[in-house]
Amino acid sequence: MAQQERYKGIINKLNGGGDYGYIKRSTITKKDGSPADLASKKDVYIHSDDCNVRLQLGMQVTFTVIDDATRENAFRAAKVREASEFPVEGAVEIHFDDPTIDHPSVPFRWCIKPEILAFMRDNIGSQWALVIVAQKQCNDDSNYRWWDRSKTVIQTVNGAERIGDGRGYFSFRSPGDYDFVTYLVKSNEARRFWSRLKEAVDKPGEINVWDSDGDEIRTAHRDLDFISGTSRVIAYDHMKVSVPTEIFAKPLPDWVKDWLGYFQLNRPRDECSMRGRIAFAFTFGVALYLLFEITKRTWVLFAGILHFLFGGNPLPVWKEAVATRLSARLGENLLLSDEHEHMMDYKGWKLLLVPIFPIAAVALTATWFLNPDLRAWYLIALFGIIAIVLIILFWGGMGKAIEFYERHTSRQKQAAVLVRIETYAMCGNDTPPKAPTNVRLLWSGVKRAVCRTYG
C-alpha cells in the first residue's frame, strides 16, 4: 500500500461554531513546502471529526485528502493534525552508496538540510539523536499493516558529534523487504531521553512505524513509543530496502546451539561474537559445566532430603538430580512445595515474625546489657551509618554542581560540533568530504570485513 501524500495549509473559514470550515487553496503545499499537486482549485473542506484538536482560524494544519461527497471536483481533509505536531519531511536524508546489498552490515550516509542546521543552532543546548528503524512487514490488509516484531531492528546515532560523522553501518538481522525510517529527534532532557532510546533499542518489537490504517508513517510526537517529555521528532526520511537471503552467515548446528544455550550464549548476532563464545564454551566451559552441574545436582539431592524431613515426597525432586537433560532445573520450587508453603507464609507485618528478626533483636539486646564492652562498637556502627548518609547527601549536591558545569561547557562543545555537521553531514553536496575515521567507524569496517550477521 502506497503512503498517502500529506499536505499543509491554513484554515481561513470556520462555520457551525467552529465544527467545520475550509483550508484556503492558495496556502496549500506539500508537507515539505513544495507546490501542491491537488487536481482542484477549490478550498479544501475540513471538519472537526477528522481532527484531534479544536479548529481555529489561522491554524496551520497537515492533512491527507479524500473526495468531497458534497462538492464536485473538490476535496475534504482527512487525518488532520496541527502542523506543529509534525516534523519537516525529507529534511534528513539517508543514502546507500551501493544499491545492491551484499552484506548484512550495510554502510550508509546521512545528511541534514540547512533549515534543520539553523534550528539546531537555535537549540544548541538540546540533546540530539538519529533513530533508525528497519521494520519488516509480514502482512498487509485493508485495516492494518502488521509487522514482524522479531525482525524489527533499531539503531541510534547518539549526540550531535556522532551525527557529524555523516556515515555509519546498519546491521540487518534477516532477509526480506523493510521499511527503513530515520527520525532526527531532539530533547531538552538528557538522562530520561537516553534511557528511553536504549529501551527502544532493547525492545524494538514494541514500535510500529506505520499508523493504525497502515497507509502513513508515524511522525506525530504523541504517536511514537520512544518519544516522551520534551522529546520531539524534528525531521524524518523513509525508504524501502530489500535484503537478500544469501548474504547472511550459515546457521549454527543445533547441537552447538544447545551447548551455547547452557551458558546463555545461544543467540550470537554475528560470526564475530560466535567465535569468541564457541572458544569459551568448548574450553573453559567444559570445566564450568562439570562444576555447575555437580553443585546443582548435589543441591537437588539435599533439597529432597529436606522434603523428606518435613514430611514431603522426595522422589520427584530426586528424579531431577538424575535427569538426562543437559541442565538440571533449579526453578521448580524444589525446596518449598505447596504442602509446606503454609509453614513459611509471612506477609505484611507478619514479616517481622520471620525467625531471623526476633532472634537478632533478642541477641543484640542481650549483648547490650550483658556485655558493656561492645556498646562502644554499637555506637561506632551508628555513627558510621550517619556518616554514610551525610556522604550520600553531599555527593548528591556535588553531582548537581558537576551537572551544571557540564551543561555550561557542553554548549561550547555543541557549537564546534555544529560546524562539523555543516562540513561533513550537510545535504546538497553530491560528494561531501568524509569525516575523519574514528575508532568506532574503523572497528565497524573491520568487523564487517571478517564476519556476517546470522539471518
Secondary structure by P-SEA (a helix, b strand, c coil): ccccbbbbbccccccccccccccccccccccccccccccccccbbbbccccccccccccccccccccccccccbbbbccccccccccccccbbbbccccccccccccbbbbbcaaaaaaaaaaccbbbbbbbbbbbbccccccccccccccbbbbbbcccccccccbbbbbbccccccbbbbbbccccccaaaaaaaaaaaacccccccccccccccccccccccccccccccccbbbbbbbbbcccccccccaaaaaaaaaacccccccaaaaaaaaaaaacaaaaaaaaaaaaaaaaaaaaaaaaaaacccaaaaaaaaacccccccccccccccccccccccccccccccaaaaaaaaaaaaaaaaacccaaaaaaaaaaaaaaaaaaaaaaaaaaaaaaaaaaaaaaaaaaaaaaaaaccccccccccccccccaaaaaaaaaaacccccc
